[in-house]
Amino acid sequence: MEPLRNIDVAAWESGLPADQVRQAVDGLEAGCVLFFPRLTFALRAEEERFLDPASSDGHAKNVSFDPVRQELKGTALAGAERARLQAMVARFSVQAHALVTHVLADYAPYLRFGRTSYRPVEVQGRPGSYRKDDSRLHVDAFPARPNRGERILRVFANVNPHGRSRLWRLGEPFEDCARRFLPRLSGPWPGSRRFMQYMGITRGYRALYDHYMLALHDAMKKDTAYQRLCPQTEVAFPSGSAWAAFTDQVSHAALSGQFLFEQTFHLPVHGLRTPDSAPLRVLERLMCRRLA
C-alpha cells in the first residue's frame, strides 16, 4: 500500500463526490496519509510577522490554542500582537474543520475539537528526552489526557516562507508494529491509574488502552535499532501543501521543518467506516481482552 493518497483540492471548503469521500475515508482508516498538494493556508499580510521563532515563548515546542475555551498558550506576545496571533491560529482551526467535514464528510457528526498548534520553531535539533523526541518513529498517545480509544485525527499545513519542506519518515503498519512491541510491554501497577487520576497527573482515568498505547509510543522511541532498521519511507511535504492522518495509527517521525500548523480532532471508534481498523480494536484482538 502506498503511504500517501493524493487529494486534488485547492480550497479548504472544497467538497468531493460521494465515491471520492469513501475512497479518502477508506485510505485514511487503512493507514494512509492524505496529501493535499495544492491546499495552502494563506497568511494575511499582517500575519507574516509571526513567521518568526519569537512567536513562541521559547519553552514550549508550539503555540497552542484551545478552540473550545478560546485560550492561547505558548507565546510571550501580549496585547494586540497576542490577539492577532490567536486570530491566525483560530482561523486555521476553522479551515481545518471545514476540510474534514467536506473531504471526510462521514466523520462530520462525530468530530470533537482537540488543540490547534502553530510551530514556528525548527523541529530538527530540539533538545529533550527520547520520549519527547518527535524525530523518532512513534504513534501518538497522550500522557496526561487519556482518550480511552478515541481516534486522533490531525490536519497539518506547511507555511514555510523559504520554500522548505516538512520532512517526515513513515514506518510500518500499526498491526506489524504492535505485534513487534506488545510482548515487551508491562501492564500497569495495581491502583496506579486511579492514583494518577486522584493526584491530577492525568486528566481523567487512564484506561488500559491508554496505558498500552503510551507504553508502545515510548518503546518505539527508545529502541534505536528499530529506528534505524524497521521498514520506513521518507516523505517531503512542500511549503504550501497540507496533509492529514490518524497519527495514533500511522507510525511517523518529523525530521526537519519549521512553520507548521496542526489541528487535532478526536473521533469515536463507532464513527469509523471500518471500526476494526482502529488501534483499540487491533490491540484488543492481539491481547484477547477489552482495553476500554
C-alpha positions in Angstrom: 0.0 0.0 0.0 1.3 3.4 -0.9 1.9 5.6 2.2 0.3 8.7 0.6 -3.0 9.2 -1.1 -3.3 12.4 -3.1 -6.4 14.5 -2.9 -6.7 17.2 -5.5 -8.5 20.1 -3.8 -7.3 23.7 -3.7 -9.8 25.2 -1.2 -10.5 24.2 2.4 -14.2 24.2 1.8 -14.0 22.0 -1.3 -16.3 19.1 -1.4 -15.8 15.7 -3.1 -18.2 13.3 -4.9 -19.5 10.6 -2.6 -17.3 7.9 -4.2 -14.2 10.0 -3.6 -15.2 10.7 0.0 -15.4 6.9 0.5 -12.0 6.4 -1.1 -10.5 9.1 1.1 -12.0 7.7 4.3 -11.0 4.1 3.4 -7.5 5.2 2.7 -7.2 7.1 5.9 -8.5 4.2 8.0 -6.2 1.8 6.3 -3.2 3.9 7.5 -2.5 6.2 4.5 -1.6 9.8 4.8 -4.0 12.0 2.8 -1.8 14.5 0.9 -3.3 17.8 -0.5 -0.5 19.2 -2.7 -2.5 22.3 -3.8 -4.1 23.2 -0.5 -2.4 26.3 1.0 -3.1 28.0 4.3 -2.6 31.6 3.1 -1.4 34.1 5.7 -2.6 37.7 5.7 -0.1 40.5 5.3 -0.3 41.4 9.0 0.3 37.8 10.0 3.6 37.3 8.2 5.4 38.9 11.2 4.6 35.7 13.1 6.8 33.7 10.8 9.5 34.1 13.5 10.5 31.7 16.3 10.0 34.7 18.7 6.2 34.0 18.3 6.9 31.1 20.7 7.7 31.7 24.4 11.0 29.8 23.9 9.9 26.9 26.2 7.0 25.1 24.6 7.6 23.4 21.2 4.5 25.1 19.8 1.9 27.8 20.3 -1.2 26.0 21.5 -4.8 27.1 21.0 -7.9 25.6 22.6 -10.8 26.2 20.1 -13.4 25.3 22.7 -12.1 27.6 25.5 -10.6 30.2 23.1 -7.3 30.1 25.1 -3.8 30.6 23.6 -0.7 29.3 25.3 3.0 29.0 24.5 3.7 32.6 23.4 5.3 35.5 25.1 3.4 38.0 22.9 0.9 40.3 24.7 -1.8 42.8 23.9 -2.8 43.4 20.3 0.0 41.2 18.9 -1.2 38.2 21.0 -4.7 38.8 19.8 -3.6 38.8 16.2 -1.6 35.6 16.7 -4.6 33.9 18.3 -6.9 35.0 15.4 -4.4 33.5 12.9 -4.3 30.1 14.7 -8.1 30.2 15.3 -8.6 30.7 11.5 -6.6 27.7 10.7 -8.7 25.7 13.2 -11.9 26.8 11.3 -10.4 25.9 7.9 -9.1 22.5 9.1 -12.6 21.7 10.4 -14.1 22.7 7.0 -11.7 20.5 5.2 -12.5 17.4 7.3 -16.3 18.0 7.2 -16.2 18.2 3.4 -13.5 15.8 2.3 -14.2 13.3 5.1 -17.9 14.0 5.4 -18.6 10.6 7.0 -16.9 11.9 10.2 -18.8 15.2 10.5 -21.4 14.1 13.0 -18.7 12.6 15.3 -15.9 15.1 15.3 -14.7 16.7 18.6 -12.1 19.5 18.6 -8.7 19.0 20.1 -6.0 21.6 20.3 -4.6 23.7 17.5 -0.9 24.2 17.2 1.4 26.6 15.4 5.0 25.5 15.3 7.4 28.4 14.4 10.5 26.6 15.8 12.7 24.3 13.7 12.0 20.7 14.7 15.5 19.4 13.9 17.9 19.5 16.8 15.4 20.3 19.6 16.8 19.1 22.9 14.8 16.7 25.2 14.4 13.2 26.3 13.8 10.3 23.9 10.1 10.4 24.9 9.7 13.9 23.6 11.9 13.4 20.5 9.4 13.5 17.6 12.2 12.9 15.1 11.9 9.2 16.2 9.2 7.0 14.8 6.2 6.8 17.0 2.4 6.6 17.2 0.7 9.3 19.1 -0.6 8.8 22.7 -1.3 11.4 25.4 0.5 11.0 28.8 -1.8 13.4 30.7 -5.1 13.3 28.6 -6.4 9.7 28.3 -8.7 9.2 25.3 -9.8 5.7 26.0 -9.7 4.6 22.4 -10.9 7.6 20.5 -9.0 8.2 17.3 -6.5 11.1 16.9 -7.0 12.7 13.5 -4.6 15.5 12.7 -4.6 18.0 9.8 -1.2 19.7 9.0 -0.2 22.7 6.8 3.3 23.8 5.9 3.6 27.6 5.6 7.4 27.8 5.5 8.1 31.2 3.8 11.5 30.0 2.5 10.1 27.1 0.5 11.4 24.4 2.9 9.5 21.1 3.0 8.4 19.4 6.2 10.4 16.1 6.2 8.8 13.0 7.7 9.5 9.3 8.0 6.6 6.9 7.8 7.0 3.5 9.4 5.5 0.1 9.2 1.7 -0.7 9.5 0.2 -0.4 13.0 -0.5 -4.0 13.5 3.0 -5.0 12.5 4.4 -2.5 15.0 2.1 -3.7 17.7 3.0 -7.4 17.2 6.6 -6.4 17.4 6.4 -4.5 20.7 3.5 -5.9 22.7 5.5 -8.8 24.1 7.9 -6.3 25.7 5.2 -4.1 27.3 4.3 -4.5 31.0 0.8 -3.9 32.4 0.1 -1.1 34.9 0.8 -1.4 38.6 -2.4 -2.2 40.6 -4.1 1.0 41.6 -1.6 3.2 39.7 -4.2 4.5 37.2 -6.6 5.6 39.9 -3.7 7.2 41.8 -2.7 9.3 38.8 -6.2 10.5 38.3 -6.6 11.4 42.0 -3.3 13.3 42.0 -4.1 15.2 38.9 -1.3 13.5 36.9 -3.8 12.5 34.3 -7.0 14.4 33.4 -9.4 11.6 33.9 -9.0 7.8 34.3 -6.3 6.2 32.2 -7.8 3.1 30.5 -5.8 0.0 29.7 -5.8 1.2 26.1 -4.1 4.5 27.1 -1.5 2.6 29.2 -0.5 0.3 26.4 -0.5 3.0 23.7 1.7 5.2 25.8 4.0 2.2 26.5 4.1 1.5 22.8 4.9 5.1 22.0 7.8 5.1 24.5 9.1 1.6 23.5 9.3 2.6 19.8 11.2 5.8 20.5 13.6 4.1 22.9 14.6 1.3 20.5 17.4 2.8 18.5 17.9 -0.3 16.4 14.2 -0.3 15.5 14.5 3.4 14.5 17.3 2.5 12.1 16.2 -0.8 10.7 12.4 -1.0 10.6 10.6 -0.6 7.2 10.3 3.1 6.6 9.8 5.7 3.9 10.9 9.3 3.8 8.3 11.8 2.6 8.6 15.6 2.0 5.6 17.8 2.4 6.3 21.0 0.4 5.6 24.5 1.6 2.1 25.4 0.6 0.7 21.9 1.0 -1.4 20.2 3.6 -1.9 16.6 4.8 -4.0 14.6 7.3 -3.5 11.3 9.1 -4.7 9.2 12.0 -1.5 9.7 14.0 -2.4 7.1 16.6 -2.2 4.6 13.8 0.4 6.0 11.4 4.0 5.5 12.6 5.6 8.8 11.8 8.6 11.0 12.7 9.2 14.7 11.9 12.8 15.0 10.8 13.0 18.7 9.8 10.9 21.7 9.0 9.7 25.0 10.5 6.5 27.0 10.5 3.7 24.4 10.6 0.0 24.4 11.6 -1.7 21.4 13.1 -5.3 20.8 14.1 -6.2 17.8 16.3 -9.7 16.2 16.1 -11.0 13.3 18.2 -13.3 10.7 16.7 -15.0 7.8 18.5 -14.4 4.3 17.1 -18.1 3.9 16.2 -17.7 6.9 13.9 -15.4 5.0 11.6 -16.4 3.1 8.4 -14.2 0.2 9.5 -14.0 0.2 13.3 -11.8 -2.9 13.3 -9.0 -0.8 11.8 -8.8 1.3 15.0 -5.8 0.8 17.2 -8.1 0.0 20.1 -9.7 -2.9 18.2 -6.3 -4.1 16.9 -4.8 -4.2 20.4 -7.9 -5.9 21.9 -7.7 -8.6 19.2 -4.0 -9.2 19.7 -4.3 -9.2 23.5 -7.6 -11.1 23.7 -9.0 -8.7 26.2 -11.0 -5.4 26.4 -8.9 -2.3 26.9 -11.5 0.4 27.2 
